[in-house]
Amino acid sequence: MDHLLQIILLLGVAVAIMVIFHRLHVPSSLGYLLVGLILGPHTVGPTVHVPEIKVLAEFGVVFLLFSIGLNYSLPQLHAMRHRILGLGTAQVALTTAVVTMLLWLAGLSPVVAFVIGAVFAQSSSTIIGRQLAEQGEDATPHGRLGLAISVFQDVTAVPFLILIPVLGTASGIDTLAGELGWAMAKAALAFALVFYAARWALRPLFHLVAENRSAELFTLTALLVALAAAWTTNSLGLSLVFGAFLVGMMLGETEFRHQVESSIRPFRDVLLGLFFVGIGMLIEPAALPKIWHWALLGALLLLLSKIIVVVLIVRRSGMDALAAWRTALLLAVGGEFGFALLAIALDASVVDAETGQIVLNAVLFSLIGGVLLIRYNQQMASRLAGPKAKAPPLADQLAGLPAPQVLIGGYGRVGHTIAVLLKSSGVDFIAFDIDPKRVQQGRVDGHAVLYGDIADPELLTAARAEQASLAIVTVDSHAVALRSVAALRQHCPHVPVIARAKDIESSSTLIGAGAIHAYPETIESSLRLGATALRMLRISTIDIDRVLQDIRDWDYRPVIENPVKEEAK
């Protein structure tokens, strides 16, 4: 089979698998792993073997680290130094140390144990972010903290990119110490070269390119800068990805950061997909019957070690036990970046093939188990944290307040605006939010804002929701809004509920769940713009209000039917 036919086969299988995985809401990285398994040399059927693809796949990790660097410039790292930087670094360092010690005591060499510890310390920000969004927990304190730490893990993994190749070349303790010292010296030199060259040349270069107003030239320049930095560190005997990360950090300080990230994203996503395809080709299904028990033990070690470490460090940072356990359950899942570290270790002959298979399958098992931990994190955390960790009843906080005329679920941008309007009109209300910072801001604003989830039946009972005249759901997450509307209709069916919706589909779903009105922001903003235009054309306010009300009474059909008809044509 010639190379072109193999590439066509690879793309065809990838497209088919990715369509299915997207519909099932499964992370794309797992889909690429499956493509590699299907087309790899260890399964029955056609095998794709194009040496150039492996070279291109390596650049997927290069552009991944380049993108991460764009989002973690030096000023940003300095601003995050207290909580995220401290917790993220502590989680990676302690998990690596714990796993290394346990595996060393179990009989593995210190070097192999260290590499496995580094692989196990990673968590999948893709899986965590997507699962939290589906569950409506992406805006919760434990959700934001868990996702932030998982993203920051990619930054803390950069030292491993320097250390792991050195471990494969050193033959003794003295040699290892010398090699590590030399590697660190070269890393410092690379940082200085990239730092000063970037500070001197990057901003003027991109200013010059931007003046041409050519998207093609801008993309070529971004590729040139990323690959030139990668070549620089590679020439010093370090990894390609280290240079890409460094120059990404430098570009992250410029006003071109967002456009560079947008330009580089298609290359990153495709090449990173090829990287995961290459990882999938390493999986040997025939070896699984011999190693499945070791892989399962490895997955348990990965999950349990991270859960224990994260609970300890998050509790020490001041969070309550329930939030600490929920954060730990989110971060327990294995990570795609662990595959990158494992691939580097295999290429450097630090880890043998059989151990590599065990570690590879252990991470895969942890991805499957980790999804379940994230899905049921609230139920599991409530049991693990114990009854003392449950949120205190709101009766004491609500005792001195009158029964609210209006309940507001969510004190973000929209909730704050509604609260201002209600207060200025002399209407009593109570707002609830699960973000402590928003609750604190509400108190500063002089509003009755309390910590709590409006979808919680116990909270509705304590707040005497059945005595309210109106409930308003303003949360941004559709899943949370849907759950809140359903809870309100079940607890106090006689209280009318109006809700914020993102689009007409979300609006219909919320109305179906029991909301009297669910205003889609995308259409309402268009109506407000149209109303302003009509006023400027001196159409009477009465006529404008009548038109708008007719559109709302007809569920926005007059403004959405024409586009649908156009699409049907």
Secondary structure, DSSP 8 states (H G I E B T S, - for coil): --HHHHHHHHHHHHHHHHHHHHHTT--HHHHHHHHHHHHSTTSSS-----HHHHHHHHHHHHHHHHHHHHHS-HHHHHHTTTTHHHHHHHHHHHHHHHHHHHHHHTT--HHHHHHHHHHHT---HHHHHHHHHHHT-TTSHHHHHHHHHHHHHHHHTHHHHHHHHHHHH--SHHHHHHHHHHHHHHHHHHHHHHHHHHHHHHHHHHHHHHTTT-HHHHHHHHHHHHHHHHHHHHHTTS-HHHHHHHHHHHHTTSTTHHHHHHHHHHHHHHHHHHHHHHHHHH--GGGHHHHHHHHHHHHHHHHHHHHHHHHHHHHHTT--HHHHHHHHHHHTS--HHHHHHHHHHHHTTSS-HHHHHHHHHHHHHHHHHHHHHHHTHHHHHHHHH-GGGS---SHHHHTTS---SEEEE--SHHHHHHHHHHHHTT--EEEEES-HHHHHHHHHTT--EEES-TT-HHHHHHTTGGG-SEEEE--S-HHHHHHHHHHHHHH-TTS-EEEEESSHHHHHHHHHHT-SEEEEHHHHHHHHHHHHHHHHTT--HHHHHHHHHHHHHTTTHHHHHHHHHHHH-
